[in-house]
């Protein structure tokens, strides 16, 4: 069976990384099996590194502050991913604005905790919660030169009702943990474009 290889980039606690490892890594699907062959984190103390170790995986730590520019950091990222043979990169809570050095050389998808094109950037959960909208949700999109602006692949939404911020954030993460692995499988196993 064909093995499709992915890279996962993360910056924090790694809950979406864990969802990918549980639901996708070394699993067989209709046309292929999928394997996480590259993990990259830009923070040496991120909890996701410990999660990766539980699955027998090492994380490449590339700290952005060690580079003179965003482009230099992205060049190192691109080289690491290309060396791994990954054909798809997944940004799972990777808190970096990427330059064309990355976006034009790597096929990547990003998970974003709002219904794009609304609430782009790092404060999407708080902004979405505080908005007058009756629904909220998440998006998975292709990574492009525009921050959180690539083609939307899939979205899930829910009624906000009377949730407090903690309940709201839990709902967002629960949806993320379902949708992101599903989209990885859809792209690699089902050939979704």
N, C-alpha and C positions, 0 to 999 in steps of 0.2 A: 504494500500500500504506500502511496505517495505521502511523504512527510512534508507538511508546510511549516515553515519556521517563522516565529514572530519575536519581536523585541518589545519589551514593556518598559516604559520610562515613568518614573514616579518621584515624588519629592517628600512624601509624608508617611502617614501611618500605614498605608498599603492595603486598605480594605478592598479596593477595587483590584489590586494585584492579587490578593488572596482569592477573590471571586474568579479571576481568570485561571489561577493555578488549580482551583478545585474543579472548575467546570470545563476547562479547555485543555490544559497542559497534559500531554501524553495520552489524550483520549482519541478514540477512533470514531470517525463520522462516516457518512455515506461514501465519499470519494477520497478521503484523506485522513491522516491523523495530524494533529497540530502539536507543535512543541515550542515552548518558550526557550529560545537559545541565547537570549541576551537580555540582561536586566541592567538598567542604568538609573542611577540616582544622583542628584546634584547636592545632597546633604548627607554628610557622613554619619549623622546620628539619627537618621530617619528610621522609624520603627519597621517600615516595610522591609528593610534589610534582614531583620530577624525572621520575618514571615518567610522570605525567600529561603533562608537557611533551613527552615523546617521542611522544605521541599527539596533539599539537597542542592540548592542553586546559589551561586555566588553573584553578588551584585558589583558591577563596575561603578566606582564612585568617581564622578567627574564634577568637582566643585567649581561652579561658575565664577566665584570670586578670584580664582587662580588664573583667570584669563584677562588679557588686556581689553578685549572687546567681546560683544555678543557673537560676532562672526567667528572669532577664534574659538570660542566655546562650541559653537555649532559645528565648526569644521571637525573638531575632536569627536563630537557626538556622531556625525555622519561616518567618520572613519571607523569608529567602534561598531556601529550598526552594520556597515558594509562588511567588515571583517567577520562578523558573526554569520553571515549568509541569510539573515532575516529578510523575508520578502514583504512583510507588513510590520510597521511599528505602531504601537498603541500607547497613546498618552493617557495615563491613568492617574490623574492628579499630579501631573508634571507642571510645576508652577514656574514656567519660563516663557517669555515671549520669544518666539523663534524667528530667525531671519531667513531671507531667501537662500542663504548658504545651506540651511536644513530643508526648508519647504520645497525647494526645487530639485533636491537630490534624494529625498526619502519619501516613500509612499507611507503616509501615516493617517491615523484616525485619532480624534480627540473626544473625550467625554466631557460634557459641560453641564453644570447643574442649573440650567434654566432653559426655557423654551426660546431658543435662538430664533430670530436675531435680537431678541430682547435680553438685556442684562448681560452684556459681554464683560469679560475681565474677571478679576480675582474676587470680587465681592458679590457675585451673582446670587448666592443663596440669600444673603441679607437684603439685597435690593429687591429680589423677587418676593420675599416674604413681606417686605414693607410696602409693596405696590398695592394699588387698588384692584388688581386683577383678581378674579374669582378662582382661576386655575393657576397652577404652577407645574413645573416638570423638568425634564432633562432632555438633552440632545446629544446625539453622536454625529460627528461631521468629519469630513475629510479636512486635513490640515492644509491651509493655503497661506499665501503671503499676508493675508489680512487676519488680524487677531480674532479668533472665534468666528471667522467669516467664510470658511470653506463650505462646500456643498453639504447640505444636511442629508444624512443617511436615514436616520430614524429619530423619533421623539416619542416620549411617553408623558402623559399629564395626569393630574389628579385635582380634585376639588380642595381648595384650601380650608374651607369651613372655619371652625373655631380653633385651629391648631395653635399651640404656642410655638416659639421658635425651635425648641428642642424636638418636638413632635414633627415639625415641618422638615427639619434637617434629617431626622431618621427616615422619613418617607422618601426624601430625595435619595439618600444612600441605598435604601432598599431597592428602589427602581434602578439605580445605577448598577447594582450587583446582578440584576437580572438582564438588563438590556445590553450592557457592554459585551459580556461573553457571547450572547446570542448573535450580535452583529459580527463579531470576529468569525464565528462559525459560518454565518451567512456569506461573508465575503470569501473566505478560504475554501469552504466545503461546497457551497451552492453557487459560487461564482458571481455573487451579487456585485454589481458595478456601482 
